[in-house]
């Protein structure tokens, strides 16, 4: 365990252990101990015990905004739990000063804390189905999770000590949930909304932005009402700033909904008022954080990302540190298994014969191949296809009438399903007899899908699957290369893509080819 976290745990041991024995009630105007006992305790006569525990001088004169400790044993409501539904990276559950790794499905009690590490995040779900996304480098204490005995209302209170959280509070059909996020500087109370809270652990500055619904922010005896599209901030020991309008959502530029090639890149129009941008990558439903970063550039890129459906959210950050409204873009990435590298026939080939020998390299682990042949470049009309060629096959011969054709291949994997199509190759078939075979020239031509403008591809060919014995290693912008084989093989091929600024992907899954006598 890192030294900083160990020191923090020692400081937390006492407060967390006792926070789990009772919950905190915030006194409202007009409250008396007997009224509180009627609403929240099993026995109304237990107000005397509240008076003793909290050392209240006059049970009929309580200061609004002050807090009372209410032991679970006296509570008239049912104690609730939170559930960890999503974990990314290093997330700790801290109870009684002891830290253990938090895993999905774990139930969390009042008095327990969640601590996320760098590049880590977690999502919690509460009894009323409200959700809390905990950002990296954050500490959140669960201080109150109860259901009121009489009204059935769920009340949840969190203490954000450092970092950031985003809350999505459900609006009930009959009774809204009471939901509060407290920080060392600012307290926020909501009813049915989506909002963010950020605590700077160095300066103590707290910021909050409301995306939907309403939030009441309070500090130093002053309150600020926030509507959707507004935010506030407060320094330590200071009142909250007046409500400020958040910066508008950035304008995304040419954002595709279907992506197949890494790296993936998103650009947006730079805003003069923006000092930085917060970029979040969420899952399909926007409920769990996959990745986040803060950048001064008006772009975001990922060189490595699992296939799946995602949401991109981008916010502009103003000079005060408040984050603006989000630009949201849904997209799907389907890049695996890697598309086969084509061998024959390639673009510009002119063939003569009754049959065409289609050849490609086989991505290792492929279950099936799908070959499509069309007489149009957009494959609007398929003239020949085989949907499930065995994965051990790296080619097939097709009888076709004379004409101009386009072809492509895709591979499937038993776990990933069908991957993207390969590069599209075209050829001319002239009337003749026999099979239109690859050239008997010594060099083997290889072709793959072109990337974005200026992107380079590093292609390696080896005689072994571990790529210890390299026979070819080239880096180029062209999407074709020649390879001079020393024999029939087998040979192993792999490639990776490199953006103009040097951002590089990992190598794709290796592919295998075996050359026959006829190539």
Helices and strands as residue ranges (DSSP letters): H 3-19, E 22-26, H 33-40, G 44-46, H 47-54, E 67-71, G 72-74, E 78-79, E 82-88, E 91-95, E 98-101, E 107-108, E 113-116, E 121-125, E 131-134, E 139-147, E 154-168, E 178-183, E 187-190, E 194-199, E 206-212, E 215-219, E 222-226, E 230-234, E 244-245, E 252-253, E 258-259, E 264-268, E 276-283, E 289-295, E 299-302, E 308-317, E 327-333, E 342-344, E 349-352, E 355-360, E 362-363, E 368-374, E 382-390, E 395-399, E 403-413, E 417-418, E 425-430, E 435-436, E 443-447, E 456-462, E 470-476, E 480-484, E 491-498, E 511-513
